[in-house]
Amino acid sequence: MTTGGGGAGNRLGELLVRERLISLQQLRAAQDEQRKTGQNLGFTLAKMGYVSDNEITNFLSQQYRVPAVDLNAVEFELEVVKLVPKEICERYRVLPISRAGNSLILAMADPTNLHAIDDIRALTRYAVEPVVASESALLETIQRLWAEKPFDVDSLFGDLGTEDVDVVDAEEDANNVLELERASEDAPVVRLCNGILLKAIEKKASDIHIECYEKSMRVRYRIDGVMHEEMQIPLKMKNAVISRMKIMSQLDIAERRLPQDGRIKLKLPQGREMDFRVSVLPTLWGEKTVLRLLDKSNLQLDMTKLGFERDQLDHFMKAIHLPFGMVLVTGPTGSGKTTTLYSALSELNKVTENISTAEDPVEFNLQGINQVQMKDDIGLNFAAALRSFLRQDPDIIMVGEIRDFETAEIAVKAALTGHLVLSTLHTNDAPATISRLLNMGVEPFLVTASVNLILAQRLARKICNDCREETKVPFEVLRELGFSTEQAKTQKVYKGRGCKTCADKGYKGRIALYEVMPFNEALKEQVLQGVSSAELKGAMIREGVRTLRMSGIRKILEGVTTVEEITRTTAPDDPRVLAAAGIS
C-alpha cells in the first residue's frame, strides 16, 4: 500500500484533515480529482496547491517517527540504487539511499508500507531502515537515476578487443581522408569521444591529454593542476579518435604533419555551454591532442575569492585603478594569470571606460570589452594589435603576453602616454620580471617610469573540507620549508585523509598564492642602480612584500593547503637573500 491509493491514501487524507493541514472540502475535491487522473492522493493534494510536498513529508516524519530526507541533497551511489529494480521502486514509491553495515536506508513515500519493506528485505537481504521522502521527489529522482547512463569505457570496448596491435610503417598507416571520416563517424567512436569530454566536465578537469605511444594510447585529465590517467584506448582506434576530435574542432583531418589549433563548443543541459580549446601536435607515434576546458560558469571574477591576502588585494586594486602605467602578472602556464587579469578587467569594466584586449587565444567572452584574437599567420600579433589600439582612443589595454622588445616598447609607451596597460610575462617571480624587461632591451628609466606593480602567482590545491585532519610533520621539514622556530614547534598543520567528496585525493579545488610587488620609489632606485634580481628580491622583502613561499606558508598556517603542496608549487627562498633582508 502507498500514500496514493487504497487505505493508505484515505488514511493520509484523514490524518491531514485531523491535523487541520487541509479542510474536509479540500480532501473531497482532491479525491474527486484523483479518481479522474488515477494519480496518488498526496501527489494530487500537492498539485492542487492544498498542501506542499515538504508539509506532507514533515507530517509523515512526525506521525510515524522516522527521519525525513531531501532527495536533492543526497549523493546517490548507483550500485546501491540498483539493488532494487526500477519497476519495484516505482510500484512502491521507494528508493535505496545508502548502506550502513547490514542495513539499507530506504526512502519511502509511505513508511508504514510493511508489504514493500518485506519485499525489499527479501530481495536485497538487507535489514530495511525506512526514511520518508516526498512522493513527487521520489518519482522524479527514480526517472532521473535510471535515465542516466554512466560512461563505461570497459563496456564500450567489449566488442573491440584490447590485444596488442603491431605498429605498421607510416606510409601504410596513412589512411585516406574518406576512410578517416567514415571511421570517425562510427557510433562507438562518437560515444567514446563524447564520453571523454563529458567525463572531464564531470570530474572538473582543466585539461584533457590524448596521447599516442608505440603500443598504447591513453587519456589523462589534469585535475586541480595534477595529471591523472583516466583510460587506455585500443591502438586500432587511434586514427578514428583523433580524426573525430579534429572534425569536432573543425580542423583539417588530412593534415597530420603540422600542428593545428581549433575549438569545440558543447551545449549541455540547463542551457549551459562548455568550450574546449583544442591543440593537435604531431609526435613520433601519432598526433597528441590536448583540450583545455573553458567553463565560463566556473570563471571566478570576484578578486576577494581568488586567494589574495587583504594587504595584497589593496595594493593590486590601487594599482589597477591608477589612470596610467603598467600592471604585470607573471607565472608559468596554468598558474591562473588569465583569471587574475579577467578579474581586474571585470572590476574596471564600466560604461565610461574604453577597454581593448589582445589575446592568444581569447579564452572567455567578456561583455563590454573589445577582445581581439591574435592571428600570426596574417601578421596580427601583439605588437600590431597594440599599435592599432592606440588609434582607437583606449583607456585600458590588456596585452595577452609581452614576448619581445617590439611589444614591450609599445606597451611602455602606451603606459607613459596616459593609458593603463595590463599584461603578462613568463618569469619565476616578481623581481625577475624587471630583469626580463631589461634583457628585452627596455631602458631602465623607462621600466621605472612605466611599471606600477608586478604580481607573481601560483595555484595550490586546497585540502578537502570533508576529510581534513591534523597531521604530524617533522620539525626539520617545517624549518626547511620556511617556518620560524616557534611556528615549527607549535603550529598545527593539516592534510586531507581522502573521501568520496574528493575522490580519495585529499584535495578539492585550488587557491592562488600571490607575490604582490608595488613598484615604489625605493625599488625603482635599486633598478636604476643596476642591482641583480637577488638584490632586488631582498629589497622587496625589506619593503614588506611576501614571496610566493611566504604566501604558501600562510596558507598552511590557515589550514587551507598542505606542506607537500607548497613544496611542489613554490621554490624555496634563498637563505642569503632572506638574511640580507633581515629575516632569519
Salt bridges, closest charged atoms under 4 A:
GLU19 OE2 - ARG18 NE 3.97
ASP32 OD1 - ARG35 NH2 2.45
GLU77 OE2 - LYS500 NZ 3.74
GLU79 OE2 - ARG99 NH2 3.73
ASP118 OD1 - ARG121 NH1 2.86
ASP119 OD2 - HIS115 NE2 3.62
GLU135 OE2 - ARG93 NE 3.26
GLU148 OE2 - ARG144 NH1 3.63
GLU163 OE2 - LYS236 NZ 3.41
ASP173 OD2 - LYS238 NZ 3.81
ASP173 OD2 - ARG256 NH2 3.80
GLU185 OE2 - ARG244 NH1 3.36
ASP207 OD2 - ARG292 NE 2.55
GLU211 OE1 - ARG218 NE 2.78
GLU211 OE2 - ARG220 NH2 2.74
GLU211 OE2 - LYS288 NZ 3.25
GLU229 OE1 - ARG218 NH1 3.66
GLU230 OE2 - LYS199 NZ 3.43
GLU230 OE1 - LYS203 NZ 2.97
GLU255 OE2 - ARG257 NE 3.57
GLU273 OE1 - LYS265 NZ 3.47
GLU273 OE2 - LYS267 NZ 2.68
ASP275 OD2 - ARG263 NE 3.53
ASP275 OD1 - LYS265 NZ 3.16
GLU287 OE2 - LYS246 NZ 2.78
ASP295 OD2 - ARG272 NH2 2.56
GLU309 OE1 - ARG554 NH1 3.85
GLU309 OE2 - LYS555 NZ 3.11
ASP311 OD1 - ARG546 NH2 2.80
ASP314 OD1 - ARG310 NH2 2.96
GLU347 OE2 - HIS321 NE2 3.47
ASP360 OD2 - ARG403 NH2 3.77
GLU363 OE2 - ARG277 NH1 2.89
GLU401 OE1 - ARG403 NE 3.12
GLU401 OE2 - HIS426 NE2 3.66
GLU406 OE2 - ARG387 NH2 2.10
GLU409 OE2 - LYS413 NZ 3.73
ASP429 OD2 - LYS537 NZ 3.55
GLU469 OE1 - ARG497 NH1 3.34
GLU521 OE2 - LYS524 NZ 3.95
GLU565 OE1 - ARG461 NH2 3.17
GLU565 OE2 - ARG568 NH2 2.46
ASP573 OD1 - LYS537 NZ 3.45
ASP574 OD2 - ARG576 NH2 3.05
